[in-house]
Amino acid sequence: MNKTIKRAAILLLIFIAAVLLFFFLNRNLAKQDSTMYMTMDKPSLPVAYTKMYGREINAMPAYRQEMGNAAACDSLTVLPKDRELEIHIAGTDKAVLAIRYEIRSLNLERLVEDTSVTEWMQQDDSVTAVLPIQNLLTGDREYLLQIEADLDTYGTVYYYTRVMWTENETIQPMIDLAVDFSTRTFNYEEAKNLTDYLETNSTEDNTSFGTATIRSSFSHLTWGRLKMQPVGEVQVTLKELDGIMGCVKLSYLASRQDENGETELYTVEEDFTMKWNGQKNMNVQNIRQIYIMDYERTVKQVFQGTRADFTGKRIMLGISNDQEMSVKKSANGKTLAFLAGRELWCYDQQKQRAVRIFSFRSEDPSDLRSNYDQHKIKILQVKDDGGVDFLVYGYINRGMHEGYTGVAGYHYDAAGNAINERFFIPLKAAYEELGEDLEQLATINSSDMLYLYLGNTIYGIDLTSNEYMIVADSLTEGSYAVSADKTRIAWQEGGTLYEADVLHLLDLETGEKKEIRAQSGVRVRVVGFVGNDLVYGLAHAGDQWVVNGRTVDLPMSALEIMNTDMDVETRYEKPGTYISGVWVEESRIHLKRVVRLDDQKFTETEQDTIVCNAGMGTGPLAGIGWYISQDKGKLYFIQLDNEITSGHDIITSASRRISYDNSNNLELKAAGRNQVLKFYAYGGGHLLGISGDFTRALKLAYDSMGIVTDDNHNILWSRVNRGNTRAIRDAAAAAAPLYRHLEEFSGSQEFSDGITMLDARGCSMMQMLYFIDQGIPVIAYTEEGSYLLLTGFDQYNVTVYNPVTRETSKVGLNDGTEYLRLKGNDFVCAVLNN
């Protein structure tokens, strides 16, 4: 009896346990299945165009957030003489409920016009309207135009372009020349008419069709043996117009047939910087009166993932350029993720399976909305199970965040062949500016902590909880450094360049942090990293090198190198000499040294070198190779570990499911704000770099025939827009703003009266002629506290005014350039903010 009871009790317990286990497993399964996956919607927001000179140009994407002047660099529209601007909104089958527009100064501080449009025409999926812009604009000045369209079910969308009302008639023939030039390159015979514009140079690299310039060979410019042909419409964008300088961008698709008769697809962009010859009464059809100052064509093959792309031990990427490719491997080497253009793929080397993880491209190759290229993908890590963590930043072309700009974080689950969005950071920032930031730092550690540099701040985001913290803020150029492999960061406390007495070092993988505190009266300065070893300097607070009221440097008396164990392993110090510059080449640290002349003056002495044994890491194209094809030139490929036995064994697919269930919108807020003036260098319509140093920005723009702007996109300097002669008649009156702020001037800065003082030390005299051409006199220092005023120039001379003797004289351009170079090329000028 007891045995029976015991047996029954045991069976009952087993039954209860089974029931509990059943409910537990089903509960977990329900949890797993509760994730809602969907396909990413096709692009739905309509694109707007402006009409200029009989063309529809300046395609404007629809934003679902007000962008302010963050979208100002997208395009420039020249208004017709009557200022009635025709716009076309294409690709919407939704009813338009209202259209409004406003015009503001580029700094957004002054509202010029706010008008509702009362009439428009809607037909099929197209809307046309005329904006009756009032006579309130100052000629030849740029403004920001914001167009608001209320669409049924979509709500309000915004479009942006800069506008200018001008009598300048040079831009139409420039646009015509750009389109004609591009068209002729596809016909060898017609292209012969372009030879007058070329500056063919035998030293130019003609091996890759990924890039062609005005210096390329005629054969290279005309596509060699590729037999390339344009596909669909050419999108024309006017990027800049500054006096006699114009910058035009063309973008389109092109295709060719490979040796097997298969169609290859390419994206093409052509950037023209042109100069009008200055004659006003010309036949505008005579396009030879325009000089092409700079030209670049970039070509990227669309990776289609066909089985022919997988051969031997290679994944063929084809024609491209260095900036559009990268590859990362998992720790076990089984899985690799790679970028081809703006698409993310992964490849399992054991299963020989390739998956297109993420792409905005649609099945219709001509769809402008899916081909809009103001975004980029950044691979963070590849896991051994095939999972991939990555960022997408810039303008979001489709999906839940379509029409927003920002940074989205995603995880690809290889087992489920699905994408999970982890977070979205909405930001009002231009795509290229976001790229500048994230190139500084975007890395994830083994604990799923993501570190990002955005807007002078380093954030840490816990991807498990989606909580974030501020690691460091108010960072300024030169006050922080990141190791090459993005695992260590160092920054000066307070973000100041010459006044920090505490240096922070953080290992992003382990979380270990060290503070380097200087002794009283000593300042600590970040120099950079050699491999993963931190290099920093020590300087005495009273050793500032001041020339003409501005700090040149704080020379360092000693240099220390801290290894990965947070120990100082090397100290460099030589009594009587100071270090004023450091640069690294491979494992060598080169030191620019100075000796003291008096309290605030130094002079250069011989350089020195420190040899290190630190590992330098790998380059950005690690894992990517290339070879030269007879017909297609340089072809890029990804190197595999194992040979593919047969291309037919490759399994290719696409990730079609995405979930937003666990995603949060992160509104990042920094504790402090950095008010340092920034200068933006542009060339060919693209951002080349951002710097707080005007001279550094000018040098970035110089070789590309570019421009330098402030953060409102007001042009401060242009290499191309300068005439052959100019004389400032009333130099004293023109120099009044310069004199007004000269005594308090300590570096490039804005003043409350609308004047921006520019510290142009290190530029050349010839580069300063741009300001004189704009009616802005330039101070050129000759000795401490003594200067000359540059007030005019012609083809042979520069006009110089001596404020002490009040005499005006002319000096030969070459002689003046050399004289001021020997005096330190120390220039200052004052520009009026628009």
Helices and strands as residue ranges (DSSP letters): H 2-33, E 47-52, E 55-60, G 68-71, E 76-78, E 84-90, E 96-105, E 111-117, E 120-123, E 126-132, E 142-151, E 155-164, H 171-184, G 190-197, E 211-213, H 218-221, E 229-242, E 245-257, E 263-276, G 287-289, E 290-301, G 307-309, E 310-318, G 322-324, E 325-329, E 335-340, E 343-348, E 353-358, H 368-371, E 375-382, E 388-395, E 405-413, E 418-426, H 431-440, E 442-444, E 449-454, E 457-462, E 467-472, E 480-482, E 488-492, E 502-507, E 513-517, E 522-530, E 533-540, E 545-547, E 550-553, E 558-562, E 568-572, E 578-585, E 588-598, E 601-604, E 608-611, E 624-629, E 633-644, G 647-649, E 651-654, E 657-659, E 664-665, E 679-683, E 686-691, H 694-702, E 707-709, E 715-718, E 726-727, H 731-734, H 736-742, E 749-750, E 755-759, H 765-773, E 778-783, E 786-793, E 797-802, E 807-812, H 813-822, E 827-832
